[in-house]
Amino acid sequence: VLSYPMRRLSAVLASLLLALGPAEVRLSGTEIFVGDLQVSVTSACSGLTLLQHMAWIAWWTVLQRHRGLWRRAAHAAIALLAVLIANTLRVVALALWASVSGPEVLASAGHAYISWAAVAVAALLFFAMQSLYRQSTSQKG
């Protein structure tokens, strides 16, 4: 149910970033074309696995810091933003790498390394955004 919307969102955001570069970028559904290279944003690239990892990190963190469901849910929601940013950067990195080295790199071990790096980036973004949340709540009382 969530796979296609997440795939589409990842493809749209990645294509917008890639369009800032010199190559022609086209988007068709969940297919990104960078010059002659076609990159498919598949279910595995949708960010859902990354979202699952971040959901656990976020929920554990907010359980330790807040009382009440709404306060916890509001703070945990920033994990979604962290996932969107990290997954978009992952798709962009893979597309750029494939455009330089050829599409066969998308099936290499490097693909998995970039995916794990995205988990780390999402976690770092979440914790960075968490510090902003903490400052805003401490200023209010």
C-alpha positions in Angstrom: 0.0 0.0 0.0 2.8 2.4 0.9 5.4 1.1 -1.6 4.3 3.0 -4.7 3.7 6.4 -3.0 7.1 6.1 -1.3 8.8 5.1 -4.6 7.1 7.9 -6.5 8.1 10.5 -3.8 11.7 9.2 -3.8 11.8 9.4 -7.6 10.3 12.9 -7.8 12.6 14.3 -5.1 15.7 12.7 -6.5 14.9 13.9 -10.0 14.5 17.4 -8.8 18.0 17.3 -7.2 19.5 15.6 -10.2 18.0 18.3 -12.5 20.3 20.8 -10.8 23.3 19.2 -12.5 24.4 19.4 -16.1 22.7 16.2 -17.4 19.2 16.1 -18.8 16.9 14.5 -16.3 13.4 13.1 -17.1 10.9 11.3 -14.9 8.3 8.7 -15.8 6.5 7.3 -12.9 9.2 5.8 -10.8 11.8 5.7 -13.6 14.5 8.4 -13.6 16.4 9.0 -16.8 19.7 10.8 -16.4 21.0 11.3 -19.9 20.9 7.9 -21.4 20.9 6.1 -18.0 17.6 4.7 -16.7 17.4 4.2 -12.9 14.3 2.4 -11.5 13.2 3.3 -8.1 11.9 -0.2 -7.1 10.1 -1.3 -3.9 13.5 -1.9 -2.3 14.5 1.7 -3.1 11.3 3.2 -1.7 12.7 3.9 1.7 10.2 1.7 3.5 13.0 -0.4 5.0 14.8 2.7 6.1 11.5 4.0 7.5 11.2 0.8 9.6 14.7 1.2 11.0 14.0 4.8 11.8 10.7 4.1 13.4 12.3 1.9 16.0 15.1 4.4 16.7 12.6 7.3 16.9 10.1 5.5 19.0 12.7 4.3 21.5 14.1 7.8 21.7 10.8 9.6 22.3 9.7 7.0 24.8 12.7 7.9 26.9 12.1 11.7 26.6 8.3 12.3 26.7 5.1 11.3 28.4 1.9 11.2 26.5 1.0 9.8 23.1 0.6 13.1 21.2 3.9 14.6 22.4 5.7 11.3 21.5 4.0 11.1 18.1 4.8 14.7 17.2 8.5 14.2 18.1 8.6 10.8 16.3 7.2 12.4 13.1 10.5 14.1 12.4 11.8 10.6 11.7 9.7 10.7 8.5 11.4 13.9 7.4 14.8 12.4 8.1 13.9 9.2 6.1 12.7 11.3 3.1 15.9 13.3 3.1 18.3 10.3 3.5 16.4 8.2 1.0 16.4 11.0 -1.6 20.2 11.5 -1.1 20.6 7.7 -1.5 18.8 7.6 -4.8 20.7 10.6 -6.0 24.0 9.1 -5.0 23.2 5.8 -6.8 22.1 7.6 -9.9 25.2 9.8 -10.0 27.4 6.8 -9.4 25.7 4.8 -12.1 25.9 7.7 -14.6 29.7 7.9 -14.0 30.6 4.2 -13.7 27.8 2.5 -15.6 24.5 0.8 -14.6 26.2 -2.4 -13.5 27.3 -0.6 -10.2 23.6 -0.7 -9.2 23.9 -4.5 -8.7 27.2 -4.3 -6.9 28.0 -4.4 -3.2 28.4 -0.7 -3.2 24.6 -0.4 -3.6 24.2 -2.0 -0.1 26.9 0.2 1.4 25.2 3.3 0.2 21.9 2.0 1.6 23.5 1.4 5.0 25.0 4.9 4.8 21.5 6.2 4.3 20.4 4.6 7.6 23.3 6.4 9.3 22.4 9.7 7.6 18.7 9.3 8.6 19.7 8.6 12.2 22.1 11.6 12.3 19.4 13.8 10.8 16.8 12.6 13.3 19.1 13.2 16.3 20.1 16.7 14.9 16.4 17.6 14.5 15.7 16.2 17.9 18.0 18.7 19.4 16.0 21.5 17.8 12.8 19.9 19.2 14.4 19.9 22.7 15.3 23.6 22.4 11.8 24.6 21.3 10.2 22.7 24.2 12.7 24.0 26.9 12.1 27.6 25.7 8.3 27.2 26.2 8.6 26.0 29.7 
